[in-house]
Amino acid sequence: MPLPFRGLIAAFTLWLTCSAWAQTRPATPRPAAPAANCLVSEFRGMALGTHDVAERGRQATEWLRRNASACSEDQLRLLNSNRSAWMGTADTPQLMGLMEGALEARLKNQPEKLLQMFASAPQRASGGETMRAGDLAPRPAPVVTGTPAVVTAAPPPVPVPGAAAGQPGAPPMPPGGAPANPNIPTPPKPPEVGKHFSAALRSAVREHFTANRGNGPCPPGVILKSGRCEAPLSERAWKLGQPLQSGQSPKELPATLLEKLGPAPASHRYVQLDADLLLIHNDTRVVVDAVLDLGQVVPKT
């Protein structure tokens, strides 16, 4: 047999052997995708610990797509209510859609909760529409007649380099004659009466009591009255700018709500008295600001 022909036969035999081995070789298993595991603390740590805005948004999106299906209703509500605070400028409508979509899927067999979820969003009223109870203007907190307005002190003069004490442009002289120390930080400005609770803080209060409202049309502590959830009181036992009475014992707020509100101003704390949330001074117990009627939750229809 010619040598080239023998080489062809040997190559063909080797090809047949390799093909047979490849067919009988077990396939290498692909690594399994990590199982969904919903830990709110993991999401919060990731969001607060990632300083790059784009990277924070990308990681949050991937986390939700991987783990949202394993989250309970309470976990999804907690994530959504803290979304803005934890994500900061990385919060986007797409991220909101992922969270609300997962919550909607969780509530697909609970139409009452699903309706409540979307009814709590603000809606625009036109001439042919009827305003919902949640669109009514908030009731004002009671104020003591004649409460003095907050007086803003004039700004201190700008120091002039080299100016001697007592001359124009020199730092002010404190009692005792020693010049003021510019390295001592200025103490924080106390909150103004009636101006602490922003729209975001009031919304956080309303969302908390909406999520913990129970089975009635309104949360415990308020009743359905004139189309809205209100306290069954004709007059408050406290007033803005005045201390609580000695016999009044306000309750501490739940930890989940305190987390949403964030730290209170220095020397102040958040408390609940009847159906109202108050910001009071620790020592004087003066009421600085208030959220009435548990945030004025929209009645359940």
C-alpha positions in Angstrom: 0.0 0.0 0.0 1.4 3.4 -0.9 2.6 5.5 2.0 0.3 8.5 1.3 -2.8 6.2 1.3 -1.7 4.7 4.6 -1.5 8.3 6.1 -5.0 9.1 5.0 -6.3 5.9 6.6 -4.5 6.7 9.9 -5.9 10.3 9.9 -9.4 9.0 9.2 -9.2 6.5 12.0 -8.0 9.1 14.4 -10.9 11.4 13.4 -13.4 8.6 14.1 -11.9 7.9 17.5 -12.0 11.6 18.5 -15.6 11.9 17.3 -16.7 8.9 19.3 -14.9 10.2 22.4 -16.5 13.6 22.1 -20.0 12.1 21.9 -19.5 9.9 24.9 -17.8 12.6 27.1 -20.2 14.0 29.7 -21.1 17.7 29.2 -19.6 20.1 31.7 -22.4 21.4 33.9 -22.9 25.2 33.8 -22.7 27.0 37.2 -26.2 27.4 38.6 -27.5 31.0 39.0 -27.5 32.2 42.6 -30.9 31.6 44.3 -33.1 34.6 45.0 -32.6 35.9 48.5 -34.4 39.1 49.7 -32.5 40.9 52.5 -33.5 44.5 53.0 -30.3 45.1 55.0 -28.3 43.9 52.0 -30.0 46.3 49.6 -29.6 49.2 52.0 -25.9 48.5 52.6 -25.3 48.3 48.9 -27.2 51.5 48.2 -25.6 53.5 51.0 -22.1 52.1 50.4 -21.9 52.8 46.7 -20.9 56.4 46.1 -20.9 56.4 42.3 -24.4 57.3 41.2 -24.5 55.3 38.0 -23.0 52.2 39.7 -25.5 52.5 42.6 -28.3 52.5 40.1 -26.9 49.6 38.2 -26.4 47.5 41.3 -29.8 48.3 42.6 -31.5 47.3 39.3 -29.6 44.0 39.2 -30.4 43.2 42.8 -34.1 43.8 42.3 -34.2 41.7 39.1 -32.4 38.9 41.0 -34.1 39.0 44.4 -37.5 40.9 44.2 -39.4 37.6 43.5 -38.3 36.3 47.0 -39.4 39.5 48.8 -42.5 39.5 51.0 -45.1 42.2 50.8 -43.7 43.9 53.9 -40.2 43.8 52.5 -41.3 45.3 49.2 -43.2 48.1 51.0 -40.1 48.8 53.2 -37.9 48.9 50.1 -40.2 51.2 48.2 -40.9 53.6 51.1 -37.1 54.0 51.7 -36.1 54.1 48.0 -35.5 57.8 47.8 -33.6 58.1 51.1 -31.3 55.1 50.3 -30.8 55.7 46.5 -30.5 59.5 46.6 -29.9 60.9 43.1 -29.7 57.3 41.7 -33.5 57.0 42.3 -35.2 56.7 38.9 -38.8 56.0 37.6 -37.4 52.7 36.2 -36.3 51.7 39.7 -39.7 52.7 41.1 -41.3 50.6 38.4 -39.3 47.5 39.3 -40.3 47.8 43.0 -43.9 48.6 42.4 -44.1 45.9 39.7 -42.8 43.3 42.2 -45.3 44.5 44.8 -48.2 44.4 42.2 -47.3 40.8 41.4 -47.3 40.0 45.1 -50.8 41.6 45.4 -52.4 40.2 42.3 -54.9 38.1 44.3 -55.6 41.0 46.7 -57.5 43.6 44.6 -58.4 45.7 47.7 -54.7 46.2 48.6 -53.8 46.7 44.9 -56.4 49.5 44.6 -55.2 51.1 47.9 -51.6 51.0 46.6 -52.3 53.1 43.5 -55.1 55.2 45.1 -52.5 56.6 47.5 -50.7 58.3 44.7 -51.7 62.0 44.2 -54.1 62.6 41.3 -54.9 65.7 39.4 -58.5 67.0 39.7 -60.1 68.7 36.7 -63.4 70.4 36.4 -65.3 67.2 35.7 -63.6 65.1 38.4 -64.4 64.7 42.1 -61.5 65.3 44.5 -60.6 62.3 46.7 -60.3 62.7 50.5 -56.5 62.5 50.2 -56.5 65.6 47.9 -58.2 67.8 50.5 -56.0 70.5 52.1 -54.3 69.4 55.3 -55.9 70.6 58.5 -53.8 73.2 60.3 -52.3 72.5 63.7 -53.7 74.5 66.6 -51.6 77.6 67.4 -51.5 79.7 70.5 -53.0 83.2 69.8 -50.3 85.8 69.8 -47.4 83.4 69.3 -44.4 85.7 68.6 -42.8 85.5 65.2 -39.3 84.1 65.0 -36.8 86.9 64.8 -33.8 86.4 62.7 -30.6 88.0 64.1 -28.6 90.3 61.9 -25.5 88.6 60.5 -22.2 89.3 62.3 -19.8 91.8 60.7 -17.2 90.4 58.4 -13.8 90.4 60.2 -11.1 92.6 58.6 -7.6 91.1 58.8 -5.4 93.0 61.1 -8.3 95.0 62.7 -7.7 95.5 66.4 -10.3 94.7 69.0 -13.0 97.4 69.3 -12.3 98.8 65.8 -14.7 98.5 62.9 -14.4 95.1 61.2 -12.8 93.4 64.3 -14.4 90.2 65.6 -17.0 90.7 68.3 -15.9 90.8 71.9 -17.7 88.2 74.1 -18.4 88.9 77.8 -15.1 89.0 79.7 -13.2 90.9 77.0 -11.5 87.9 75.2 -11.8 87.9 71.4 -14.2 85.3 69.8 -12.5 82.0 68.7 -13.3 81.5 65.0 -12.4 77.7 65.4 -15.4 77.1 67.7 -18.3 75.7 65.5 -21.6 77.6 65.5 -24.3 75.6 67.3 -27.1 74.3 65.0 -30.1 76.5 64.6 -33.2 75.2 66.4 -36.2 74.2 64.3 -38.8 76.9 63.8 -42.3 76.4 65.1 -44.6 74.9 62.5 -41.9 74.6 59.9 -40.1 71.3 60.5 -42.3 68.6 58.9 -41.6 68.8 55.1 -43.9 67.2 52.5 -41.5 64.2 52.3 -41.7 63.6 56.1 -45.5 63.9 56.0 -45.7 61.5 53.2 -43.5 59.0 55.1 -45.9 59.2 58.1 -48.9 58.7 55.8 -47.3 55.7 54.0 -46.4 54.1 57.4 -50.0 54.2 58.7 -51.4 53.2 55.3 -49.3 50.1 55.3 -50.4 49.3 59.0 -54.0 50.4 58.8 -55.7 47.1 59.6 -59.0 46.0 58.1 -61.1 49.1 58.8 -61.6 52.1 56.4 -59.1 54.1 58.5 -56.1 53.2 60.7 -56.8 52.7 64.5 -57.0 56.0 66.3 -58.8 57.9 63.5 -62.4 57.5 62.2 -64.1 58.2 58.9 -65.5 61.7 59.1 -66.6 64.0 56.3 -64.9 61.8 53.7 -61.5 61.7 55.4 -59.7 59.9 58.3 -59.7 62.2 61.3 -59.2 62.0 65.0 -62.5 61.8 67.0 -61.6 65.0 68.8 -63.2 68.5 68.4 -60.2 70.2 70.0 -56.6 69.3 70.5 -55.1 69.2 74.0 -51.9 70.7 72.8 -50.8 73.8 70.9 -47.9 74.7 68.7 -45.3 76.8 70.6 -46.6 75.6 74.0 -45.3 72.8 76.3 -47.4 69.7 76.8 -49.4 69.6 80.0 -47.9 67.7 82.9 -50.5 64.9 82.8 -50.0 64.2 79.1 -47.9 61.1 78.3 -47.0 60.9 74.6 -46.0 57.5 73.1 -42.7 56.7 71.4 -43.0 56.1 67.6 -42.4 52.6 66.1 -38.8 51.9 65.0 -39.8 51.5 61.4 -41.4 55.0 61.3 -38.4 56.6 63.1 -36.1 55.1 60.5 -38.2 56.8 57.7 -38.2 60.1 59.5 -34.5 60.1 60.2 -32.9 61.7 63.2 -34.8 64.5 65.0 -33.1 67.9 65.5 -30.7 68.2 68.4 -32.4 68.2 71.8 -35.8 67.2 70.2 -37.7 64.0 69.6 -40.7 62.6 67.7 -43.6 61.3 69.8 -47.3 60.4 69.2 -50.1 61.9 71.2 -53.6 60.5 70.4 -53.7 60.6 66.6 -51.1 63.3 66.1 -47.3 63.0 65.6 -45.4 65.8 67.4 -41.8 67.1 67.4 -41.2 68.3 71.0 -38.2 69.6 72.9 -36.7 67.1 75.2 -36.5 69.3 78.3 -39.3 71.9 77.9 -41.7 69.6 76.0 -42.7 72.5 73.8 -44.5 71.4 70.7 -42.5 72.6 67.7 -44.4 71.0 64.8 -47.1 68.3 64.2 -48.6 65.9 61.7 -52.3 65.6 62.3 -54.6 62.5 62.1 -51.7 60.0 61.5 -50.8 61.8 58.3 -54.4 61.9 57.0 -54.5 58.5 55.4 -56.9 58.1 52.4 -60.0 56.1 53.6 -60.3 52.6 52.3 -63.3 52.2 50.0 
